[in-house]
Amino acid sequence: MAVLSKATYPGNWAQLPDEKLDEYLKRTEAMLQRLLAKSREAAADGKAARIVLQFPVADGRAYYVVMWEKPLTVQHIPFGDGWRIPPAHVRGLTLRDVRDQARWICLEAELTGTKRGED
């Protein structure tokens, strides 16, 4: 059973006051890509911490990063529209779910030729 951290993942995920939309989208996409690169590294190393979990929601995705294995703790990444999955779904997550997503991350990296830590 997972615990949802009360804090969201650190970083300035909101659009800045004088920032144009395309600049905001590029900046936050780069932030997410750095997290996904760290996630590929963690998956390749067989670690659960730092794995980015993705869930389809409405017209986008909900993103969470695993902070700790024991107790399994995830933190919401407020990327884009900041979609979230229902709290019951978060509570139902297990380490096996994290490892399953880690296997998919490794498979995707292998199929696309993405190297560890590569953006």
KABELUR-V16108 format. One record per backbone hydrogen bond with DSSP energy under -0.5 kcal/mol. NH is the residue of the N-H (numbers start at 1). CO is the residue of the C=O. If there is no record, write none. Layout:
{{NH;CO} {NH;CO}}
//
This chain:
{{2;90} {2;91} {3;72} {5;3} {5;74} {9;76} {13;11} {19;16} {24;20} {25;21} {26;22} {27;23} {28;24} {29;25} {30;26} {31;27} {32;28} {33;29} {34;30} {35;31} {36;32} {37;33} {38;34} {39;35} {40;36} {41;37} {42;38} {43;39} {44;40} {45;41} {46;43} {47;42} {50;66} {51;48} {53;51} {53;64} {55;62} {57;60} {60;57} {62;55} {63;77} {63;83} {64;53} {65;75} {66;51} {67;65} {67;73} {68;73} {73;68} {74;3} {75;65} {77;63} {78;76} {79;77} {82;79} {89;86} {90;86} {91;87} {92;88} {93;89} {93;90} {98;94} {99;95} {100;96} {101;97} {102;98} {103;99} {104;100} {105;101} {106;102} {107;103} {108;104} {109;105} {110;106} {111;107} {112;108} {113;109} {114;109} {117;37} {118;115}}
//
